[in-house]
Amino acid sequence: MNKELLIQKWLDDELNAAELKAFKALPEYDSYTKLSEKAKLFKDTSYNVSLEFEKLNSTIKKRKQATKTVQWIKPLLRVAAIFIIGLAVYYSPIYGDMATVNTLASNTASIELPDNSKVKLNAASSLKFEKRNWKKKREVSLVGEAYFKVEKGSQFDVVTWLGKVSVLGTQFNVKQRVNYFEVICYEGLVSVSYKGEEIKLPAGNTFKLIDGAIVVGETNDSLPSWAAKNISSFKSVPYSEVIKEFERQYNIKVETNNIDAEQLFTGSFTNNDEELALKSITLPLQLKFNKPNNATIVLTKE
């Protein structure tokens, strides 16, 4: 597997057993884990994010100018940058000309773009755009999930690392996670670009990318349930994605024991009642759950 994808999945705590073994085999593994432990201990509210970004950028430039570069430094700097960005959730929502909004687990956020379009950001997600240069660069970068209600006549692109969505006066939802990409159009028309292929989605249509496979379908919903009702809903989605969404909404780790995590799941769970949500995602599959501590839930077959 690509090293950077391994790092990304490690940061998201989404490595399976085989991927974790491969990650631990990386020569940089000790450096990454040490950096992670240091970040967890950080408590100082006087932390200057802008200054640390400047230090990081300066270090990267110096490394690029050097005739000989220690190769393991580059991915380590990327990890450092991600941790600094994570800390910026608390201290600096806007860095330079780039407007950035981040949400932590169990939280959502509402944003208004420069053209008055509205965005609602789901838990554990990030949205960036150039506020001052919006008229020239009408583009937002998304990591995670967001619901867009675009002002009539406005046009811009939503860019993710799995695909791009182009819009013109419409309402739609975009979800981008590791190995999963989903676009749902509720009003108007959106265009999804993936690996040179362009797919038009009129209202009521959906686009899913699951482990590289494209699935086009339909929906009867008029709004995403997480934004309208605080409910996470799924239709023919791998159970692993349901578990990850539960983790994001309740900020808790879920472990599975002898469960087929790739089976498709159709259903929903509430985002404001953990016990009820657990029953909603376990009873239909005849699973049991227990909570050995406040930070972990274990799912097993009955």
N, C-alpha and C positions, 0 to 999 in steps of 0.2 A: 504494500500500500504506500502511496505517496507520503513522504515524511511530514509535510505541512498539514495534510489531512489528519494524520495520526495526532499531531500536536493539537489541532483544533478540536478533535474528538476528546482528547485528554482534558483540555480546558473545560469542555462542556460536560465532562464526566460521563461520556457515552461510549467508552471503549468496551468491546466484548472481550472474552478471555484470550482469544487468539491475537487480537489487536493490542491488548495490554502486554502480552508476551513480546510482541514485535517492538512496542514502544520502549519497554525496559531494556531491549537489546541495543537501542540507539546509544552511541558513544556519549551523547550529550545528556543522557537520562538523569545522572546525578545533579548536573547543573540546573536542569529544569525543576526537579523536585525541591532543591534547596531554595530556588527563587520562589516557588509556590509557598513553601513554609514561611519564608520571610514576609510575603505579602499578607498571609493570614494574620500575622501578628501586628500589622499596621493599625494604629489607633489615632495618630496625631491629626487633629482637625485643622491644624495650621499648615498642612501639606500644600505646597504650591505646585499645582498641576502644570500650569503654563511653563514654569521654570524647568520642571522635570522633562517636559516635551522638548524644550530647547536643548537641554543636556543630551537627551537621547538622539535628537537630530544631529547635533554636533558630533557625537560619537560615531554615528553611522557615516557621516561625511568623511571623517578622518579615516575610518576603516576603508572606505571606497578609494581614498587617495593613496593609501599605502600600497607599495609594490607587492608586498606579500601579506595576505590576509589569512588569519586563522579561520578556517571554514566553519567551525562550530559556533563562532560568534554571531553569524548572521541569523540563524534560527533563534538563538538565545535572545537577541535584540528584539525579534518579533514577539517572543513571549513576553519580554519586559514591556513592550509597547502595549500589549493587550491588557496586562495587569494595570498599567497606568491609566488606560482608557476606562477600565473597570472602576478605579478609584475616582475618576472624573464624574461618575454618576453622582457622587456626593458633593463635589467641590466646584466643578466647572462645566455646566451644560453647554457653554459656547466657547469654542477655542478658535481664535483668529476670525476669519470670515466664514468659517464652517459652523453652521448651527447643528448641534447634536443633542438628541434626546434619548436617554437610556432608561429602561425600566428594569427593576430587579424582580426576582421571583415573588409571586403573589401580588404584583402591582400592575396597573395599567396607566396610560397617560393620554391626554388629549392635546393635539397640536393643530395650529392653524398655519398653513403655508402662506407665502407672500401674496399669492393670488386669491386668498380667502378660501381655498380648498381646505377641508377638514380631514384630519387623520386621527384615528384612535389606535394606540400602540398596545399590543398585548404584553403579557408578562415575559420577562427575560428577553427583551428585544431592543433594537437600536435603530434609530433613523437619523440620517445626515443629509444636509443640503446646503448649498452656497446661498446664503440669505441675500448678501449684497449684489451677487451676480446672477440672481434668479432669472432676469429677463433674457440673459444670454445663454445661461445653462439651466434649462428647466429639467432638472433631474434630481431624484432623491435616491439615496442608497439605503437599503433595508437589510437588516439581519434579524430574523425572527418572524413576527406576524403583525400585520397592520390592516385596518379597514379604512378605505379611502372613500370620501364623498367629495367628488371633484366639482368645482365651480363650473357652471355652464360656459362653454367656450374656451376653457383652460385646457392646455395640453402639456403633458410632461411624461417622463419615463421613470419607472420604478426599477432600479437596478439591483439585482441580487447576484450572488456568486454562482447560481444555478441557471438563471434565466432573466430576461428583461420583459417588463410589461409596459406597453405604450397605451396611453389613455387620452380621451377627449370627452369631457363632460359626462362622467358616469359614476357609478358606485360599484366598488369591487373589494375583494379581500385577497391579500397575498400572504402566503405562509411559506417561509424558507427555513428549513432546519437541515441538519446533516442527513444526506441521502433522501431528503423529502422536500418536494416543492409543489405548492398548490395555489391555483388562482381560481376564484369564483366571481363571476360577473352577475351583479344584481340588477343593474340598469345600464342601458346604453350598449357600448361595444368596447372591448379591449383586445389588444393584439399581444400575443405571447411569443417571444423569440427564444428559441432554444437550439443551439448547435446549427445555426444557419437556417432553421425551419421556422416559419411564421404561421401561427394558428390564430384565427379570429374567433373570439368568444362573444356571442351575443348574450343578452340578459337570460338568466336561467341555465347557463352552461358552465361547466367546470373543467379545469385542466389539472391533472395530477402527474407528477413525476416521482415514481417510487423505485429507488435503486436503478435509475436509468431508463425505466420503462414508462412510456407515455400512456396515460389513461384519460380519455375524454368522456365526460358524463353530463348529467343534468341535476338541477336542484329546484325544489319548490319554495325554498326560503326566500324572503325578501330582504333579510339582513343576517349577518353572521350572529349566531346565538351567543357567542362570548361577549360581543359588544352590546347586544340588545337586551339579553336576559342574564348575563353572567353565568352562562352555561357553555361548556366545551362539548361540541358535537362532532361526530365522526361517521363517515359512510364508506364502508369497505376500505378501511385503513389498517395497516399492520398494527397488531396489538402493542408492539414496541413503541410506536409513536403515541399511542394512548397513554402508556405508562410515563413517557417523557413529559407529555403535557401535564399529567397529574403532578409530576415532580415540580414542574415550573409553577403551577398554580398554588401549590401548598408548601413549596420550599422544603421538600423532604425527599430522602433517598428511598427508592423502591428496589428491592431485590427479588428476583424470581428464582424458584426452585423447580426444575423439571417442567417448565411451561413452554409451549410453542409460542414464542414471541412474534413470529411472522404470520400467524393466522390472522385473517381479516376480521375486523371488528366494526359493527354498526351499532351506534348507541350514543349516549351522552352522560355527562356528570356535572353536578353543580359545582361552582367555584367558591362557594361560601359555607360548605358543610362537609368537612373531611370524611366523617363516618358515613354519611349518606353517599358521598361520591365514591368511596371505596366499595360499597355494596353495589353501586351501579355498574362498576367495571369488573366486578368479580363474580357476582351471582349468575349473570348470563352465561359465563364460561365454567361454572361450577368450580370456582376457586375459593380457597380460604385465605384469610389474611391475619397476621398478628403483628404487634408492634413491640419488639423487644426493648426499644428505647425511644426517646422523643425525636430522634433524627432518622430513624429507619423503619420501613414497613416491609414485611416479607410475605410474598405471595406463593402459595403452594396449591397443588391439586387436592381436591377433596378425597 
